[in-house]
Amino acid sequence: MRIYRHALIKGVLTPAETARELEIEPAVVAEGLAMLYDIGLAREVDGNSGNFGVVSPDSAAEGVLGPLERAMRRKHSEIKKVKARLALYAPLYDAQFKKNAESAALELVDDLGEVRHGIAELAGKCQEEVLTSQPGGGRRAEVLAEAVGRDERMLARGVRMRTVYQHTARFSFSTRAYVDHVTKLGAEIRTLDDQNMRLLIFDRSVAVASVRDDAHAALFVRDPNVVHFMVASFELMWANAQPFPLGWDNQEVAKIGEEIKQRIVRLLSEGLTDQVIAKRLGMSVRTCRRHIADIMARLGAESRFRAGYLLGSGGWQAVARGKDVSDSG
């Protein structure tokens, strides 16, 4: 800026004169002049004599930005042409997509990439409602990052979104952040203990369900009677679920912890292993075993066998009422 200001006063200068008069190192003057030339504020005078002058910022803008703006206008025109050409094919694709959807009542897709592509297409076409049930506790941050943009677009279109998680999702930081974000946009989120199944239902016409023993596959269901049954199952889960709290309430956390323990007691009574119980409740085996250890301590049982006996004798109900059952039986 010193060089520019000085040239405005002097008119035409050489780099050597500029360095001497401003008492600046020649190398610094050269660097400054290069910057002025680069943005169009400096120009050569008298050919290759080394003399230079400066121009107004408006003239520099026209000289430097003019070609860029013209190139952008050309690109924008090309984009419009490509969009117009692609739009000619949309009716063909949509007609075939509808025909395929009507002909494939049940479609098993065993490639995870194809599953995600199919879900993205259904989400993009969804107009009224999406129902989601996601077991497994807290969802991974990368999965939520992939889902949030898709969910934002559906909510922006006025699509009603209802989702059921497991209680253990309440203790996941990334899941809580996602729930807080989409709830503010209009989504409704509730949680259950371990009674939900993995599924998505779009506009009550197409459902996507998980496949047993294959986490990378999904079943796309378009049969109206099966979809109706799945919607009814979701509504039953929804009616029994509890709203996902946006705040962190200690009493609410304690209540959910008790419900999880009660569910663990019932699953232990069925003879399920720690690993199976942990998977059903969406928690790690280590967390599950901590709950079991707490249950045994509250029962006053020193072994799983003794705990099983006390549970079979109604011991947990007594503990819930605040009684000591360690000496019963």
ROBAPA-123387 format. One line per 10 residues: their letters; for each residue x, y, z of C-alpha. Coordinates in steps of 0.05 Angstrom, whole numbers, m for minus. Example, Ala and Ser with C-alpha at 12.3 -4.5 7.8 and 13.67 -1.06 7.14 Angstrom:
2
AS> 246,m90,156 | 273,m21,143 $
//
This chain:
329
MRIYRHALIK> 0,0,0 | 59,47,12 | 84,34,m58 | 15,45,m88 | 5,110,m49 | 74,135,m69 | 62,119,m143 | m4,157,m141 | 35,219,m119 | 95,211,m165 $
GVLTPAETAR> 59,184,m227 | 113,142,m262 | 171,109,m224 | 223,55,m229 | 231,2,m176 | 300,31,m158 | 271,101,m148 | 215,72,m106 | 263,34,m61 | 307,95,m52 $
ELEIEPAVVA> 252,146,m39 | 213,101,9 | 276,73,41 | 253,2,28 | 297,m57,7 | 295,m70,m68 | 273,m142,m56 | 214,m118,m15 | 195,m68,m70 | 198,m124,m122 $
EGLAMLYDIG> 153,m167,m79 | 104,m111,m69 | 103,m93,m143 | 90,m166,m161 | 29,m165,m116 | 4,m101,m148 | 14,m129,m218 | m21,m193,m197 | m86,m157,m177 | m82,m108,m235 $
LAREVDGNSG> m66,m45,m194 | 2,m33,m228 | 20,m28,m302 | 84,m21,m343 | 98,47,m375 | 140,57,m438 | 146,m17,m455 | 205,m53,m423 | 238,8,m392 | 222,m16,m322 $
NFGVVSPDSA> 178,45,m308 | 112,31,m276 | 49,68,m257 | m15,50,m220 | m88,47,m241 | m154,55,m203 | m184,m4,m166 | m246,m1,m211 | m203,m8,m274 | m164,m64,m241 $
AEGVLGPLER> m228,m100,m223 | m252,m96,m295 | m186,m121,m321 | m177,m178,m271 | m248,m198,m253 | m281,m186,m321 | m253,m249,m354 | m270,m290,m291 | m341,m265,m290 | m349,m279,m365 $
AMRRKHSEIK> m322,m349,m354 | m371,m360,m297 | m429,m338,m340 | m407,m387,m394 | m403,m443,m342 | m471,m425,m314 | m500,m428,m384 | m468,m497,m394 | m497,m521,m327 | m567,m499,m348 $
KVKARLALYA> m559,m536,m414 | m536,m601,m380 | m593,m596,m330 | m643,m587,m386 | m615,m649,m422 | m617,m691,m359 | m688,m670,m345 | m710,m703,m410 | m691,m770,m381 | m725,m761,m313 $
PLYDAQFKKN> m795,m785,m336 | m765,m848,m365 | m727,m864,m301 | m787,m847,m256 | m834,m890,m296 | m787,m950,m294 | m773,m939,m220 | m848,m940,m206 | m857,m1003,m248 | m799,m1037,m212 $
AESAALELVD> m827,m1017,m145 | m895,m1045,m162 | m867,m1110,m188 | m818,m1123,m131 | m861,m1134,m68 | m800,m1161,m31 | m729,m1145,m53 | m668,m1171,m17 | m607,m1126,m26 | m542,m1155,2 $
DLGEVRHGIA> m494,m1099,m16 | m487,m1044,36 | m472,m991,m17 | m535,m1010,m55 | m575,m1010,10 | m552,m939,26 | m567,m917,m46 | m637,m946,m42 | m651,m912,25 | m625,m846,m3 $
ELAGKCQEEV> m672,m851,m63 | m732,m867,m19 | m714,m809,27 | m708,m762,m32 | m778,m781,m57 | m811,m783,12 | m865,m729,17 | m907,m742,80 | m878,m786,134 | m818,m828,152 $
LTSQPGGGRR> m819,m877,211 | m753,m903,238 | m735,m955,290 | m661,m961,307 | m640,m1012,360 | m568,m1020,383 | m561,m962,432 | m523,m900,412 | m510,m894,337 | m440,m884,309 $
AEVLAEAVGR> m419,m812,294 | m403,m827,221 | m472,m859,211 | m506,m798,241 | m464,m751,198 | m488,m788,136 | m561,m786,159 | m566,m714,184 | m564,m681,115 | m616,m729,87 $
DERMLARGVR> m661,m718,148 | m653,m642,144 | m677,m642,72 | m738,m685,88 | m757,m642,148 | m749,m579,105 | m800,m608,57 | m850,m616,114 | m841,m692,122 | m862,m716,191 $
MRTVYQHTAR> m805,m756,222 | m814,m804,282 | m757,m846,308 | m752,m899,363 | m684,m914,396 | m666,m956,455 | m659,m926,524 | m583,m935,521 | m580,m885,464 | m593,m830,515 $
FSFSTRAYVD> m522,m840,542 | m489,m830,473 | m461,m760,463 | m464,m762,387 | m535,m789,388 | m558,m736,437 | m527,m681,394 | m563,m709,332 | m629,m714,369 | m623,m643,395 $
HVTKLGAEIR> m610,m618,324 | m666,m655,287 | m716,m644,343 | m708,m569,335 | m725,m580,261 | m789,m617,278 | m770,m690,287 | m799,m732,343 | m754,m781,380 | m772,m833,434 $
TLDDQNMRLL> m737,m892,467 | m754,m962,490 | m715,m1015,529 | m704,m1073,480 | m770,m1083,445 | m756,m1049,379 | m734,m1076,312 | m692,m1043,258 | m735,m1014,203 | m751,m952,161 $
IFDRSVAVAS> m819,m937,131 | m828,m883,78 | m898,m853,66 | m928,m918,92 | m916,m949,23 | m844,m976,24 | m807,m1006,84 | m734,m1025,94 | m720,m1079,146 | m657,m1110,172 $
VRDDAHAALF> m636,m1180,152 | m619,m1233,204 | m545,m1248,211 | m524,m1199,156 | m511,m1127,178 | m495,m1106,106 | m562,m1129,76 | m633,m1103,78 | m702,m1124,55 | m741,m1073,15 $
VRDPNVVHFM> m816,m1086,25 | m869,m1057,m21 | m926,m1105,m9 | m981,m1061,20 | m1006,m1114,69 | m936,m1127,97 | m921,m1053,101 | m988,m1042,138 | m967,m1094,189 | m899,m1061,198 $
VASFELMWAN> m932,m993,208 | m978,m1023,261 | m918,m1054,295 | m883,m987,295 | m944,m951,324 | m946,m1002,381 | m872,m989,396 | m885,m914,392 | m943,m917,440 | m900,m953,492 $
AQPFPLGWDN> m838,m910,482 | m817,m850,523 | m797,m781,496 | m722,m771,487 | m705,m716,537 | m663,m659,509 | m637,m639,578 | m596,m682,625 | m640,m695,686 | m610,m738,741 $
QEVAKIGEEI> m677,m765,763 | m695,m783,691 | m627,m818,683 | m638,m857,747 | m708,m878,724 | m682,m902,657 | m626,m939,693 | m678,m976,735 | m718,m994,673 | m655,m1022,641 $
KQRIVRLLSE> m640,m1064,703 | m711,m1090,704 | m704,m1112,632 | m638,m1146,648 | m672,m1183,705 | m725,m1209,657 | m674,m1230,605 | m631,m1264,658 | m693,m1302,681 | m699,m1327,609 $
GLTDQVIAKR> m630,m1356,614 | m597,m1310,564 | m521,m1299,566 | m488,m1232,581 | m468,m1224,508 | m539,m1235,483 | m569,m1188,535 | m518,m1134,519 | m533,m1138,444 | m608,m1135,455 $
LGMSVRTCRR> m602,m1074,500 | m552,m1038,456 | m495,m1035,506 | m426,m1064,514 | m417,m1130,550 | m376,m1093,602 | m433,m1045,617 | m482,m1102,619 | m439,m1139,670 | m435,m1076,713 $
HIADIMARLG> m511,m1074,715 | m513,m1149,733 | m462,m1138,788 | m505,m1082,816 | m567,m1126,813 | m531,m1182,851 | m507,m1132,903 | m577,m1106,914 | m603,m1177,920 | m547,m1194,969 $
AESRFRAGYL> m528,m1253,924 | m456,m1277,920 | m466,m1321,860 | m507,m1324,796 | m541,m1386,822 | m563,m1351,886 | m585,m1290,845 | m626,m1335,799 | m660,m1367,859 | m677,m1299,890 $
LGSGGWQAVA> m702,m1272,824 | m746,m1333,814 | m774,m1321,884 | m794,m1250,868 | m731,m1220,899 | m724,m1163,850 | m794,m1138,865 | m776,m1137,938 | m712,m1099,924 | m752,m1048,883 $
RGKDVSDSG> m796,m1038,944 | m735,m1026,988 | m734,m1093,1026 | m673,m1135,1042 | m680,m1204,1009 | m610,m1231,1023 | m635,m1274,1081 | m700,m1296,1049 | m715,m1368,1029 $
//
